Amino acid sequence: MAFQLSPGVNVSEIDLTTIVPSVATSIGAIAGNFAWGPTREVTTISDEVRLVQRFGKPNSTNYEYWFSAANFLAYSNSLKVVRAANTSSTLNATANGSGVLIDNESDYVSNHETATNTTYGPFAARFAGDIGNSLRISICPSANAFSSNVTAQVVGATTNAVTSGATSITVNANVSSVLQTGDLVSVDGGTSYVRVTAVTDAEYPAASITVASALTANVSNNTSILRKWQYADSFGVAPGTSSYVSSRGGSGDELHVIVVDEDGQFSSIANTVVEKYSFVSKASDATNNDGSTNYYKNVINNRSSYLWWMTHQPGGTNWGNTAATTTFTDLTNPFYASFTAGADGTIGNSEVIAAADFFANPDEVDINLIISGPGNATVAADLITKAETRKDTIAFISPTKASVVDNAGSEVSSILAFRAGLTSSSYAVLDSGYKYQYDKYNDVYRWVPLNGDIAGINARTDLERDPWFSPGGFNRGIVRNVVKLAWTPTKTERDELYVQGVNPIVSFQGEGVVLFGDKTMLNRPSVFDRINVRRLFIVLEKTISRAARFSMFEFNDQFTRAQFINLVEPYLRDIQGRRGITDFRVVCDETNNTPEVIDRNEFIGDIYIKPARSINFIQLNFVAVRTGVAFDEIVGRF
């Protein structure tokens, strides 16, 4: 307390209510190949619907990663995903055919947000991948671009210049500067419109327009041509001048933007409108009545699930200026572009490991259950190392698909060979294979690794009981969404696997598919060769170490040591009451905090734990006795 130099009352508040905090135990993590979504960034997903929205649907290349993630979410509601990218071949599609890799929002803001680079056209797909090539964008920048009367007429050598059923229209002037592919034209006074597919850049008599569908009536000579923006009917009213810009002496700032799923890769229906932005402004300072930005660049960057703004439409020389006294460039043609050059890229072990590096630091990312996805010894070894280094998470691993799919008679030897290539660790769990499940997004069946399910079962165990309960068996170990297993090991085969730390997944008739083991991949005999014990100590170490941080920079005296003991012991009694441990002792006194320890500015607390053990083996003895024998005479003698 501060010394006072004159009479007065000094009030201090001392908080001695510190407790051992709760920590998350069910947060999953996966790094891998996905079709859509940010790359090299941690994203939290809560359910399968959001997995599809952010990272796209499964395909023939990435389905093992995708379903490993989705299967975990069938048991839990918190999964951190990092999408892998190849810096040489993974590309975002763009509006002019020059692909670019934009990893995520941070990358966009740092490297692409300004309009200085016009290489990629006005827009890029929000995320990298082949699927971005399905997008099409169009901008209507003015009332003239919205609709107009073309200063040309249909001409021909006869009264009927164009006959019913024709798809080519000859005109009396070169209209390539006012008509473009995508525009809609009418030759019946606006009653019906057809889409333009080509415009000949030539003068009469070679000037012509090609349309997408045949005309349904004859067209007379000298018939005027009307045109409108292809997507005019989606907006109804042409853009003009917003009240914000008008009130500041400017004009012509409004435009419409529409985004179309041209190939149906996102919506499953070609040419579906997925986003549209009405009456957004070219003025950088434009706002709506509620104060929110109406500058079209900001609106699209803030709201779009499909686009990043890259630069202004060609010809928009003063777009992005402030509103005051600005007459914004009046472009008379709409902008149309189909996105191209998007690419998934080649995703191999190095890319997946680089993505998993985002999970390496426990101070930055809180995770508990790492899902490996496809069986791969190189990736599995890296994840085990990360789990060992973090010491607060477990890596869940499956053998290779070839070990169990179409490998009849050699499953055990193949799995054990895979196991032999991995290190011994209590921070890793290995299961016995793959399951067959339905892919509703592609209407096919897939072989999917089980590690996502096993991690999910552990998360479900946390929800229903506690992390220190065994996840195996008929009470908590039921695997969901299984058509069949690639292979169900027999009792003899299970014996071979289990002694090597491989947890069998077994299909029991009438009882479902069950995780029939609870071992970690620790080779030596130890209490830590059980999943429930390893997870118990992860919880204890994580929670108590966080609580111990409040003892840092205090004095190493009897008061601080007693405070530490009073902090830890109630927590351990609670764990004991919840069947996690059978007994414990906390030692934090002069016996372990000696003068030498104190002089080194250290503090030692020894916490002794007797963990509860799960039942793996049951022996039932059925003893038949004669009618006249008393049970007291024989009980305990066999």
C-alpha positions as CSV (number, residue, x, y, z in Angstrom):
1,M,0.0,0.0,0.0
2,A,1.2,3.5,-0.7
3,F,2.5,5.6,2.2
4,Q,0.4,8.7,2.8
5,L,2.1,12.1,3.4
6,S,-0.9,13.7,5.0
7,P,-3.9,12.5,7.0
8,G,-6.4,10.7,4.9
9,V,-8.1,7.4,4.1
10,N,-6.7,5.2,1.3
11,V,-9.0,2.4,0.1
12,S,-7.5,-0.7,-1.5
13,E,-9.3,-3.7,-3.0
14,I,-7.7,-7.1,-2.9
15,D,-9.2,-10.0,-4.8
16,L,-8.7,-13.4,-3.2
17,T,-11.5,-15.1,-5.1
18,T,-9.3,-16.7,-7.8
19,I,-10.4,-20.2,-8.8
20,V,-9.1,-22.9,-11.1
21,P,-10.7,-21.9,-14.5
22,S,-12.6,-24.3,-16.7
23,V,-11.0,-25.1,-20.1
24,A,-12.4,-26.3,-23.4
25,T,-11.8,-30.0,-24.0
26,S,-13.8,-30.7,-27.2
27,I,-12.4,-28.4,-29.8
28,G,-11.5,-30.3,-33.0
29,A,-8.9,-29.3,-35.6
30,I,-8.2,-30.3,-39.2
31,A,-5.8,-29.1,-41.8
32,G,-6.4,-30.3,-45.4
33,N,-7.6,-29.9,-48.9
34,F,-11.0,-28.1,-49.5
35,A,-12.6,-26.7,-52.6
36,W,-13.4,-23.2,-51.3
37,G,-12.8,-21.0,-48.4
38,P,-9.9,-19.0,-46.9
39,T,-6.4,-20.6,-47.1
40,R,-3.7,-20.7,-44.5
41,E,-6.0,-19.2,-41.8
42,V,-7.8,-20.8,-38.8
43,T,-11.6,-20.8,-39.3
44,T,-14.1,-22.1,-36.6
45,I,-17.0,-24.1,-38.0
46,S,-19.9,-25.2,-35.9
47,D,-21.9,-27.6,-38.1
48,E,-22.0,-29.2,-41.5
49,V,-24.2,-26.5,-43.1
50,R,-21.5,-23.9,-42.3
51,L,-18.8,-26.3,-43.5
52,V,-20.5,-26.3,-46.9
53,Q,-21.0,-22.5,-46.9
54,R,-17.4,-21.7,-46.0
55,F,-15.3,-24.6,-47.5
56,G,-17.6,-25.8,-50.3
57,K,-18.9,-29.3,-51.0
58,P,-16.8,-32.5,-51.2
59,N,-15.4,-33.6,-54.5
60,S,-13.4,-36.6,-55.8
61,T,-10.1,-35.0,-54.7
62,N,-10.8,-33.8,-51.2
63,Y,-13.7,-36.0,-49.8
64,E,-11.6,-37.8,-47.2
65,Y,-10.7,-34.5,-45.6
66,W,-14.2,-33.1,-46.0
67,F,-16.0,-36.0,-44.5
68,S,-13.5,-36.3,-41.7
69,A,-14.4,-32.8,-40.8
70,A,-18.2,-33.3,-41.3
71,N,-18.1,-36.6,-39.3
72,F,-16.5,-34.9,-36.3
73,L,-19.2,-32.2,-36.5
74,A,-21.8,-35.0,-36.2
75,Y,-20.7,-35.4,-32.6
76,S,-19.5,-31.9,-31.7
77,N,-20.0,-28.3,-32.6
78,S,-16.6,-26.7,-32.6
79,L,-14.0,-27.5,-35.3
80,K,-11.1,-25.3,-36.4
81,V,-10.2,-25.7,-40.0
82,V,-7.2,-24.6,-42.0
83,R,-7.4,-25.0,-45.8
84,A,-4.1,-26.0,-47.4
85,A,-2.8,-24.1,-50.5
86,N,-0.1,-24.5,-53.0
87,T,1.6,-21.1,-53.4
88,S,2.6,-22.0,-57.0
89,S,-0.7,-23.5,-58.3
90,T,-3.6,-22.6,-56.1
91,L,-5.4,-19.6,-57.6
92,N,-8.5,-17.4,-57.2
93,A,-10.5,-17.0,-60.4
94,T,-10.7,-13.4,-61.7
95,A,-12.8,-11.4,-64.1
96,N,-10.1,-11.2,-66.8
97,G,-8.5,-14.6,-66.8
98,S,-5.3,-13.9,-64.8
99,G,-5.5,-16.1,-61.7
100,V,-4.1,-14.8,-58.4
101,L,-3.7,-16.3,-54.9
102,I,-5.5,-14.3,-52.2
103,D,-5.2,-16.5,-49.1
104,N,-7.7,-14.7,-46.9
105,E,-9.0,-11.3,-45.8
106,S,-5.7,-10.3,-44.2
107,D,-3.8,-11.1,-47.4
108,Y,-6.4,-9.1,-49.4
109,V,-6.2,-6.1,-47.1
110,S,-2.4,-6.1,-47.2
111,N,-1.8,-6.8,-50.8
112,H,-4.9,-6.3,-53.0
113,E,-7.3,-3.7,-51.6
114,T,-6.0,-0.7,-53.4
115,A,-6.9,-0.1,-57.1
116,T,-3.3,0.2,-58.2
117,N,-3.1,-3.2,-59.9
118,T,-5.4,-3.7,-62.8
119,T,-4.0,-7.0,-63.9
120,Y,-6.9,-9.1,-62.6
121,G,-9.9,-7.1,-63.7
122,P,-12.5,-5.5,-61.5
123,F,-13.1,-8.5,-59.3
124,A,-11.6,-11.7,-58.1
125,A,-13.3,-14.8,-56.6
126,R,-13.4,-14.5,-52.8
127,F,-11.5,-17.7,-52.4
128,A,-9.1,-19.9,-54.5
129,G,-10.2,-23.0,-56.3
130,D,-11.6,-24.4,-59.6
131,I,-15.1,-23.8,-58.3
132,G,-14.6,-20.0,-58.6
133,N,-14.7,-20.5,-62.4
134,S,-18.4,-21.0,-62.0
135,L,-19.0,-17.3,-61.2
136,R,-20.1,-14.6,-63.6
137,I,-20.4,-10.9,-62.7
138,S,-22.1,-8.0,-64.4
139,I,-22.1,-4.2,-63.5
140,C,-24.7,-1.8,-64.8
141,P,-23.0,1.6,-64.3
142,S,-25.7,4.0,-65.6
143,A,-29.2,4.5,-66.9
144,N,-28.0,4.3,-70.5
145,A,-26.3,1.0,-69.7
146,F,-29.6,-0.2,-68.2
147,S,-31.6,0.3,-71.4
148,S,-31.5,2.3,-74.6
149,N,-32.7,2.7,-78.2
150,V,-30.0,1.5,-80.5
151,T,-29.4,3.9,-83.3
152,A,-29.6,1.2,-85.9
153,Q,-32.4,-0.6,-87.7
154,V,-33.0,-4.1,-89.0
155,V,-32.5,-4.2,-92.8
156,G,-32.8,-6.6,-95.7
157,A,-33.5,-7.0,-99.4
158,T,-37.2,-7.9,-98.9
159,T,-40.1,-6.6,-96.9
160,N,-39.4,-9.1,-94.1
161,A,-35.8,-8.4,-93.3
162,V,-35.7,-11.3,-90.9
163,T,-37.9,-14.4,-91.0
164,S,-39.3,-16.3,-88.1
165,G,-36.8,-18.9,-86.7
166,A,-33.7,-16.8,-87.6
167,T,-30.9,-16.2,-85.1
168,S,-28.9,-13.7,-87.1
169,I,-30.1,-10.1,-87.6
170,T,-28.5,-7.8,-90.2
171,V,-28.4,-4.1,-89.2
172,N,-27.7,-0.9,-91.1
173,A,-24.8,0.2,-88.9
174,N,-21.9,-1.0,-86.9
175,V,-23.3,-1.5,-83.4
176,S,-20.3,-3.2,-81.7
177,S,-19.8,-0.1,-79.6
178,V,-23.3,-0.1,-78.2
179,L,-24.1,-3.8,-78.1
180,Q,-22.1,-6.6,-76.5
181,T,-22.5,-10.3,-75.8
182,G,-24.9,-10.7,-72.9
183,D,-27.2,-7.7,-73.7
184,L,-30.8,-8.3,-74.5
185,V,-32.4,-6.9,-77.7
186,S,-35.9,-6.5,-78.9
187,V,-37.2,-6.1,-82.5
188,D,-40.9,-6.1,-81.5
189,G,-41.0,-2.8,-79.6
190,G,-40.0,-4.3,-76.3
191,T,-42.6,-7.0,-76.1
192,S,-40.0,-9.7,-76.0
193,Y,-36.2,-9.8,-75.7
194,V,-33.5,-12.2,-76.8
195,R,-29.9,-12.4,-75.5
196,V,-27.1,-11.4,-77.8
197,T,-24.4,-14.0,-78.3
198,A,-22.2,-12.2,-80.8
199,V,-21.9,-8.8,-82.5
200,T,-20.1,-8.4,-85.8
201,D,-17.6,-5.5,-85.7
202,A,-18.3,-4.3,-89.3
203,E,-20.4,-1.8,-91.3
204,Y,-23.4,-2.5,-93.4
205,P,-24.0,-4.9,-95.2
206,A,-21.7,-7.0,-93.1
207,A,-23.0,-5.7,-89.7
208,S,-25.1,-8.2,-87.8
209,I,-26.2,-9.4,-84.4
210,T,-26.4,-13.1,-83.4
211,V,-29.0,-14.0,-80.7
212,A,-29.3,-17.0,-78.4
213,S,-32.8,-18.1,-79.4
214,A,-34.7,-18.1,-82.6
215,L,-37.1,-15.2,-83.4
216,T,-40.7,-16.3,-83.2
217,A,-42.0,-13.8,-85.9
218,N,-41.0,-12.1,-89.1
219,V,-39.3,-8.8,-88.7
220,S,-39.9,-6.0,-91.2
221,N,-37.3,-3.7,-92.8
222,N,-36.3,-0.6,-90.9
223,T,-37.5,-2.0,-87.5
224,S,-35.8,-0.2,-84.6
225,I,-33.8,-2.2,-82.1
226,L,-34.2,-1.8,-78.4
227,R,-31.6,-3.1,-76.0
228,K,-31.3,-3.5,-72.2
229,W,-28.9,-4.9,-69.7
230,Q,-29.1,-8.7,-69.4
231,Y,-30.1,-8.5,-65.7
232,A,-32.3,-5.4,-65.9
233,D,-35.4,-7.4,-64.9
234,S,-33.7,-8.4,-61.6
235,F,-33.6,-4.8,-60.6
236,G,-36.5,-3.1,-62.3
237,V,-35.2,0.4,-62.1
238,A,-32.1,1.9,-63.6
239,P,-29.4,3.4,-61.4
240,G,-29.1,7.2,-61.2
241,T,-27.9,9.6,-58.6
242,S,-28.1,8.9,-54.9
243,S,-29.5,11.5,-52.5
244,Y,-26.2,11.5,-50.7
245,V,-24.3,12.6,-53.8
246,S,-27.0,14.8,-55.1
247,S,-27.0,16.8,-51.8
248,R,-23.3,17.4,-52.3
249,G,-23.5,18.7,-55.8
250,G,-22.4,15.4,-57.5
251,S,-24.3,13.2,-60.0
252,G,-24.3,9.8,-61.7
253,D,-22.9,7.7,-58.8
254,E,-25.3,4.8,-58.7
255,L,-24.7,1.4,-60.2
256,H,-26.1,-2.2,-59.9
257,V,-23.9,-5.3,-59.4
258,I,-25.1,-8.9,-59.9
259,V,-23.2,-12.2,-59.2
260,V,-24.4,-15.3,-61.0
261,D,-23.5,-19.0,-60.5
262,E,-23.1,-19.5,-64.3
263,D,-22.1,-23.2,-64.2
264,G,-24.2,-24.2,-61.1
265,Q,-21.2,-25.3,-59.0
266,F,-22.4,-23.4,-55.9
267,S,-26.2,-23.6,-56.3
268,S,-26.5,-26.8,-58.4
269,I,-28.5,-24.9,-60.9
270,A,-26.8,-23.1,-63.8
271,N,-27.2,-19.3,-64.0
272,T,-28.6,-18.9,-60.5
273,V,-28.4,-15.4,-59.2
274,V,-26.4,-15.7,-55.9
275,E,-25.9,-12.0,-55.0
276,K,-27.1,-8.6,-56.2
277,Y,-26.3,-5.1,-55.0
278,S,-28.8,-2.4,-55.9
279,F,-28.1,1.4,-56.1
280,V,-24.6,1.2,-54.6
281,S,-22.4,4.2,-55.1
282,K,-19.2,5.1,-56.9
283,A,-18.5,7.7,-54.3
284,S,-15.9,6.6,-51.7
285,D,-17.6,8.5,-48.9
286,A,-21.2,7.6,-49.7
287,T,-23.4,6.4,-46.9
288,N,-26.9,5.1,-46.4
289,N,-29.5,6.8,-44.2
290,D,-28.4,4.6,-41.3
291,G,-24.8,5.8,-41.6
292,S,-23.5,2.5,-43.1
293,T,-21.2,2.7,-46.2
294,N,-22.8,2.6,-49.6
295,Y,-19.5,2.7,-51.6
296,Y,-19.8,-0.3,-53.9
297,K,-16.3,-1.4,-53.2
298,N,-16.9,-1.5,-49.4
299,V,-20.4,-3.0,-49.8
300,I,-19.1,-5.9,-51.8
301,N,-16.0,-6.5,-49.7
302,N,-18.1,-6.5,-46.5
303,R,-21.1,-8.5,-47.7
304,S,-20.1,-10.8,-50.5
305,S,-19.5,-14.5,-50.0
306,Y,-18.1,-14.8,-53.6
307,L,-16.1,-11.7,-54.5
308,W,-13.2,-9.4,-53.7
309,W,-13.2,-6.0,-55.4
310,M,-9.9,-5.4,-57.3
311,T,-10.3,-2.3,-59.4
312,H,-12.9,-0.1,-61.1
313,Q,-14.7,-1.1,-64.3
314,P,-12.6,-0.1,-67.3
315,G,-13.4,3.6,-68.1
316,G,-14.5,4.5,-64.6
317,T,-11.8,7.1,-64.4
318,N,-13.1,9.0,-61.4
319,W,-14.9,6.3,-59.6
320,G,-13.8,6.2,-56.0
321,N,-13.6,10.0,-55.7
322,T,-15.6,11.7,-52.9
323,A,-19.1,12.9,-53.6
324,A,-18.7,16.6,-53.4
325,T,-19.2,18.2,-56.9
326,T,-18.2,15.0,-58.7
327,T,-19.9,14.1,-61.9
328,F,-19.0,10.4,-62.1
329,T,-18.0,9.0,-65.4
330,D,-21.1,7.9,-67.3
331,L,-20.3,4.6,-69.0
332,T,-23.0,3.5,-71.4
333,N,-22.2,-0.2,-71.6
334,P,-22.6,-2.8,-68.9
335,F,-19.7,-4.9,-67.8
336,Y,-19.9,-8.6,-68.2
337,A,-17.3,-11.2,-67.2
338,S,-17.1,-14.9,-66.5
339,F,-14.5,-15.8,-64.0
340,T,-11.6,-18.0,-65.2
341,A,-8.2,-19.2,-64.1
342,G,-9.2,-20.4,-60.7
343,A,-7.4,-23.6,-59.6
344,D,-7.3,-25.9,-56.6
345,G,-3.6,-26.5,-57.1
346,T,-1.7,-29.6,-56.2
347,I,-2.1,-30.3,-52.5
348,G,0.5,-32.7,-51.1
349,N,2.0,-33.6,-47.8
350,S,4.1,-30.4,-47.5
351,E,1.0,-28.2,-48.1
352,V,-1.1,-30.1,-45.5
353,I,1.8,-29.9,-43.0
354,A,2.2,-26.2,-43.6
355,A,-1.5,-25.7,-43.0
356,A,-1.3,-27.7,-39.8
357,D,1.5,-25.4,-38.6
358,F,-1.2,-22.9,-37.7
359,F,-2.2,-25.3,-34.9
360,A,1.4,-25.4,-33.5
361,N,1.2,-22.6,-30.9
362,P,-1.1,-23.4,-27.9
363,D,-1.0,-19.7,-26.9
364,E,-2.6,-18.7,-30.3
365,V,-5.0,-21.6,-31.0
366,D,-6.9,-23.5,-28.4
367,I,-7.6,-27.1,-29.7
368,N,-7.9,-30.5,-28.1
369,L,-8.5,-33.1,-30.8
370,I,-6.5,-33.0,-34.0
371,I,-8.1,-34.9,-37.0
372,S,-5.6,-36.3,-39.5
373,G,-8.1,-37.1,-42.3
374,P,-6.7,-39.5,-45.0
375,G,-4.4,-42.2,-43.7
376,N,-0.9,-40.8,-44.4
377,A,2.2,-41.7,-42.4
378,T,4.1,-38.4,-43.2
379,V,1.2,-36.2,-42.1
380,A,0.5,-38.4,-39.1
381,A,4.1,-38.2,-37.9
382,D,3.9,-34.4,-38.1
383,L,0.6,-34.2,-36.2
384,I,2.0,-36.5,-33.4
385,T,5.0,-34.2,-33.1
386,K,2.7,-31.2,-32.8
387,A,0.6,-32.8,-30.2
388,E,3.7,-33.9,-28.2
389,T,5.0,-30.3,-28.4
390,R,1.7,-28.7,-27.4
391,K,1.0,-31.3,-24.6
392,D,-2.7,-30.2,-24.5
393,T,-4.1,-32.1,-27.5
394,I,-4.3,-35.6,-29.0
395,A,-3.8,-36.5,-32.7
396,F,-6.3,-39.0,-34.1
397,I,-5.0,-41.1,-36.9
398,S,-6.3,-43.8,-39.3
399,P,-4.1,-46.2,-41.4
400,T,-3.9,-45.8,-45.1
401,K,-7.0,-46.7,-47.2
402,A,-5.0,-49.4,-49.0
403,S,-4.4,-51.1,-45.7
404,V,-8.1,-52.0,-45.2
405,V,-10.0,-51.4,-48.5
406,D,-9.8,-54.3,-51.0
407,N,-6.9,-55.8,-48.9
408,A,-8.6,-59.0,-47.8
409,G,-6.4,-61.2,-45.5
410,S,-3.6,-58.6,-45.1
411,E,-5.4,-55.9,-43.1
412,V,-3.6,-56.7,-39.8
413,S,-0.1,-56.8,-41.3
414,S,-0.7,-53.6,-43.3
415,I,-2.0,-51.7,-40.3
416,L,0.8,-52.9,-38.0
417,A,3.4,-51.9,-40.7
418,F,1.8,-48.5,-40.8
419,R,1.9,-48.4,-37.0
420,A,5.6,-49.4,-36.9
421,G,6.5,-46.3,-38.9
422,L,5.1,-44.0,-36.3
423,T,6.6,-43.0,-33.0
424,S,5.4,-44.1,-29.6
425,S,3.2,-41.4,-28.0
426,S,0.5,-41.0,-25.4
427,Y,-0.7,-37.9,-27.4
428,A,-1.9,-40.0,-30.4
429,V,-4.7,-42.5,-31.0
430,L,-4.7,-44.9,-34.0
431,D,-7.9,-46.6,-35.2
432,S,-8.3,-49.6,-37.4
433,G,-9.6,-48.2,-40.7
434,Y,-12.2,-46.8,-43.0
435,K,-16.0,-46.8,-43.2
436,Y,-18.4,-46.6,-46.2
437,Q,-20.8,-43.7,-46.2
438,Y,-23.2,-41.9,-48.5
439,D,-22.1,-38.6,-50.1
440,K,-25.4,-36.8,-50.5
441,Y,-23.7,-33.9,-52.3
442,N,-22.5,-36.1,-55.2
443,D,-25.0,-39.1,-54.9
444,V,-22.1,-41.6,-54.5
445,Y,-20.7,-43.8,-51.7
446,R,-17.3,-43.0,-50.3
447,W,-14.6,-44.8,-48.2
448,V,-13.9,-42.4,-45.4
449,P,-11.2,-42.6,-42.6
450,L,-12.6,-43.1,-39.1
451,N,-10.3,-40.7,-37.2
452,G,-12.9,-37.9,-37.5
453,D,-15.5,-40.1,-35.9
454,I,-13.1,-41.2,-33.1
455,A,-12.2,-37.6,-32.3
456,G,-15.9,-36.9,-32.4
457,I,-16.7,-39.7,-30.0
458,N,-14.2,-38.2,-27.5
459,A,-15.9,-34.8,-27.9
460,R,-19.3,-36.5,-27.3
461,T,-17.9,-38.2,-24.2
462,D,-17.0,-34.7,-22.9
463,L,-20.6,-33.6,-23.4
464,E,-22.3,-36.6,-21.9
465,R,-19.8,-37.4,-19.1
466,D,-16.3,-35.9,-18.8
467,P,-13.0,-36.1,-20.7
468,W,-11.6,-38.7,-18.2
469,F,-14.3,-41.3,-19.1
470,S,-13.2,-43.9,-21.6
471,P,-14.7,-43.2,-25.1
472,G,-14.8,-46.8,-26.0
473,G,-17.5,-49.5,-25.8
474,F,-21.3,-49.7,-26.2
475,N,-22.1,-46.8,-23.8
476,R,-20.1,-44.1,-25.5
477,G,-18.3,-45.6,-28.5
478,I,-21.0,-45.9,-31.1
479,V,-19.9,-44.7,-34.5
480,R,-22.5,-42.8,-36.6
481,N,-23.2,-42.7,-40.4
482,V,-21.8,-46.1,-41.3
483,V,-23.1,-48.2,-44.2
484,K,-20.4,-50.7,-43.6
485,L,-16.8,-51.0,-42.4
486,A,-14.0,-51.7,-44.9
487,W,-13.0,-54.5,-42.5
488,T,-14.3,-55.8,-39.2
489,P,-11.4,-57.5,-37.2
490,T,-12.1,-60.8,-35.5
491,K,-11.2,-61.5,-31.8
492,T,-7.9,-62.9,-32.8
493,E,-7.1,-59.9,-35.1
494,R,-8.2,-57.5,-32.4
495,D,-5.8,-59.1,-30.0
496,E,-2.9,-58.5,-32.5
497,L,-3.9,-54.9,-33.0
498,Y,-4.6,-54.0,-29.4
499,V,-1.3,-55.0,-28.0
500,Q,0.3,-52.6,-30.5
501,G,-1.9,-49.7,-29.5
502,V,-4.4,-50.0,-32.4
503,N,-8.0,-49.4,-31.4
504,P,-10.3,-51.8,-33.3
505,I,-13.6,-50.5,-34.8
506,V,-16.0,-53.4,-34.8
507,S,-19.4,-54.0,-36.3
508,F,-21.6,-56.0,-33.8
509,Q,-24.8,-57.6,-35.2
510,G,-27.8,-55.7,-34.0
511,E,-25.6,-53.3,-31.9
512,G,-24.0,-51.1,-34.4
513,V,-20.4,-50.1,-35.1
514,V,-18.3,-49.6,-32.0
515,L,-15.0,-48.2,-31.0
516,F,-13.8,-51.3,-29.1
517,G,-10.7,-49.9,-27.4
518,D,-9.3,-46.9,-25.6
519,K,-5.5,-47.1,-26.0
520,T,-3.1,-44.3,-27.0
521,M,-0.1,-45.1,-29.1
522,L,2.3,-45.3,-26.1
523,N,4.4,-48.4,-26.5
524,R,5.7,-48.8,-22.9
525,P,3.4,-50.1,-20.1
526,S,2.0,-47.0,-18.4
527,V,-1.2,-45.5,-17.1
528,F,-0.8,-43.0,-20.0
529,D,-1.4,-45.8,-22.6
530,R,-5.2,-45.1,-22.0
531,I,-7.1,-42.3,-23.7
532,N,-9.1,-41.4,-20.6
533,V,-6.0,-41.0,-18.4
534,R,-4.1,-38.9,-21.0
535,R,-7.1,-36.6,-21.4
536,L,-7.5,-36.4,-17.6
537,F,-4.0,-35.2,-17.2
538,I,-4.3,-32.8,-20.1
539,V,-7.3,-31.2,-18.3
540,L,-5.5,-31.1,-15.0
541,E,-2.3,-29.7,-16.4
542,K,-4.1,-27.1,-18.5
543,T,-6.4,-25.8,-15.8
544,I,-4.0,-25.9,-12.9
545,S,-1.2,-24.3,-14.9
546,R,-3.6,-21.4,-15.9
547,A,-4.6,-20.9,-12.2
548,A,-0.9,-21.0,-11.2
549,R,-0.2,-18.0,-13.3
550,F,-1.8,-15.8,-10.7
551,S,1.0,-16.8,-8.3
552,M,3.6,-15.4,-10.6
553,F,5.5,-12.3,-9.3
554,E,4.0,-12.9,-5.8
555,F,6.3,-13.7,-2.8
556,N,7.3,-17.3,-2.3
557,D,6.2,-17.4,1.3
558,Q,3.8,-19.4,3.4
559,F,0.8,-17.2,2.5
560,T,1.3,-17.7,-1.3
561,R,1.9,-21.4,-0.9
562,A,-1.2,-21.8,1.2
563,Q,-3.2,-19.8,-1.3
564,F,-2.0,-22.1,-4.1
565,I,-3.0,-25.2,-2.1
566,N,-6.4,-23.8,-1.3
567,L,-6.8,-23.1,-5.0
568,V,-5.9,-26.5,-6.3
569,E,-7.4,-28.9,-3.6
570,P,-11.1,-27.9,-4.1
571,Y,-10.7,-28.4,-7.8
572,L,-9.2,-31.9,-7.4
573,R,-11.9,-32.8,-4.9
574,D,-14.4,-31.9,-7.6
575,I,-12.6,-34.1,-10.1
576,Q,-12.6,-36.9,-7.6
577,G,-16.3,-36.5,-7.0
578,R,-16.8,-36.8,-10.7
579,R,-14.9,-40.1,-10.8
580,G,-11.8,-38.8,-12.6
581,I,-9.4,-39.6,-9.8
582,T,-9.4,-41.9,-6.8
583,D,-7.0,-39.9,-4.6
584,F,-4.6,-37.0,-4.7
585,R,-2.2,-34.9,-2.7
586,V,-0.9,-31.4,-3.1
587,V,2.5,-30.6,-1.7
588,C,3.6,-26.9,-1.7
589,D,5.6,-26.0,1.4
590,E,9.1,-25.7,2.8
591,T,9.9,-29.3,1.8
592,N,9.9,-28.6,-1.9
593,N,10.2,-24.8,-1.8
594,T,13.6,-24.8,-0.1
595,P,15.7,-21.6,0.4
596,E,17.7,-22.5,-2.8
597,V,14.4,-22.7,-4.8
598,I,13.3,-19.4,-3.4
599,D,16.6,-17.8,-4.2
600,R,16.3,-18.9,-7.8
601,N,12.9,-17.1,-7.9
602,E,11.1,-20.4,-8.4
603,F,8.0,-21.8,-7.0
604,I,7.2,-25.6,-6.9
605,G,3.9,-27.3,-6.4
606,D,3.9,-31.2,-6.5
607,I,0.5,-32.7,-7.3
608,Y,0.1,-36.4,-6.9
609,I,-2.7,-38.1,-8.7
610,K,-4.2,-41.6,-8.7
611,P,-6.2,-41.7,-11.9
612,A,-9.3,-43.8,-12.3
613,R,-8.9,-46.8,-14.6
614,S,-11.3,-48.0,-17.3
615,I,-12.3,-51.6,-17.5
616,N,-10.9,-53.4,-20.5
617,F,-11.1,-57.0,-19.5
618,I,-14.0,-58.8,-17.7
619,Q,-13.7,-62.2,-16.2
620,L,-17.0,-64.0,-15.3
621,N,-16.8,-67.3,-13.5
622,F,-19.9,-69.5,-13.6
623,V,-19.6,-72.3,-11.0
624,A,-22.1,-75.2,-10.9
625,V,-22.6,-76.8,-7.5
626,R,-24.6,-79.7,-6.1
627,T,-28.0,-79.0,-4.6
628,G,-27.0,-79.7,-1.1
629,V,-23.8,-77.5,-1.1
630,A,-23.9,-74.2,0.9
631,F,-22.5,-71.3,-1.0
632,D,-20.5,-70.1,2.0
633,E,-18.5,-73.3,1.8
634,I,-17.2,-72.6,-1.8
635,V,-17.3,-68.8,-2.4
636,G,-13.8,-67.5,-2.7
637,R,-12.1,-70.9,-3.1
638,F,-11.9,-70.9,-6.9
